[in-house]
């Protein structure tokens, strides 16, 4: 059994079955959540929720949509709230039903899964480690030219990107997306980790999506506010596109607790500012420490790092994951992402105490002459 048996990190039940520790004994670097945990307003709201649970949730999610619209400077009619980004990805494919889906790989596995389920063929742009896994305009132009040569006309495909991309942490140049739109292409950008980017207003396409019929932006509230148990995300697009997506959404998709938490956390500006400062500083520190013990670290704009083990160390990401797991530390085996080999792992940025524990364990393991402990 592997830790990512369901395709994701953060699976503490599987970790317990694999490594024999209780859930409270793991330090989880395999899921990319805000290391501060949820804002205090979440606990306050949970205490009052008994007075709300007896009532149906607002089927139109009006209060939360209004706050999100104000946050992004768009109209309420340009936002659809969903049961996590996963539901919204599925809705996008059900609505657009593309013949082809262009993915810049490695990327979040659910893009490809949703494409295959919708009957779409995957046309990959293979990102290269030598180019720091950056999606360049040349790569996009080459793929577009190839599609045209093969008779794929504008509008038949969708281009689905993550920004910052998971697992690489790389941002996409917004002008690259605008170029595709000028070519008549349909583009979806997953900005699930954009809240962690201090220069969000420079890179986010959220506001542009509200004014363009062929651009959709998906956002998640679970990562930044550390509330993955509450499935909560939203998509921004033109009012016409949002209305069409809403048609495919099941009734009561977003429960009242999720709606209330979403409204509350958006008010905590101090939490947001503290998170941005801490993650940027701690990511830089952690990256330097990982480099110092001999790992290759790829620059990231998000709250996680893509790390590779140099050849000749006797370790694979899977072996390292098992060795760390037996010590109560969880990392993501990134070889599960298309386009990455078995030397890659993904590590979330956590609090200094946790990061120090990870570094101590890595130093002990990687300093060994062989991977005997990982093979045990």
Number of C-alpha atoms within 10 A of each C-alpha: 8 13 27 17 10 9 13 16 21 19 18 18 12 17 26 19 12 15 18 13 17 13 15 10 12 18 19 27 23 26 20 27 24 22 21 16 12 20 19 12 14 17 12 12 14 12 10 10 14 10 8 12 12 9 9 10 18 14 12 15 21 15 15 23 22 16 17 23 18 12 10 15 12 21 18 19 19 24 28 26 28 29 19 23 24 17 18 24 21 19 21 23 21 18 15 17 17 21 16 20 25 25 22 23 26 23 22 21 16 15 21 22 14 19 26 15 12 17 15 20 16 18 18 17 17 16 21 14 12 7 9 14 20 20 22 13 16 10 15 19 14 12 16 19 13 12 17 12 10 9 9 15 13 16 18 15 23 27 22 21 25 27 25 26 28 27 28 29 23 20 23 21 17 14 12 15 22 16 14 20 18 9 12 14 20 24 23 22 24 26 25 24 27 25 23 23 22 17 11 14 13 10 18 24 26 25 19 18 25 28 16 16 17 19 26 26 26 28 24 26 23 23 24 26 24 17 20 18 9 18 20 27 24 21 27 30 29 23 20 13 24 21 15 15 20 18 11 13 18 11 10 15 18 22 19 20 17 22 22 19 24 24 17 18 19 17 12 13 10 9 17 17 12 11 21 17 13 18 24 18 11 17 22 15 14 23 21 13 16 18 13 11 14 15 18 17 21 17 18 23 22 28 29 27 26 21 23 22 20 14 9 7 15 16 21 21 23 23 20 25 22 24 23 21 23 18 16 21 22 28 25 27 28 27 19 18 19 16 17 20 15 17 20 23 27 25 24 24 29 25 14 13 8 16 21 14 13 25 15 12 16 18 15 10 19 18 13 13 9 14 18 13 14 20 12 8
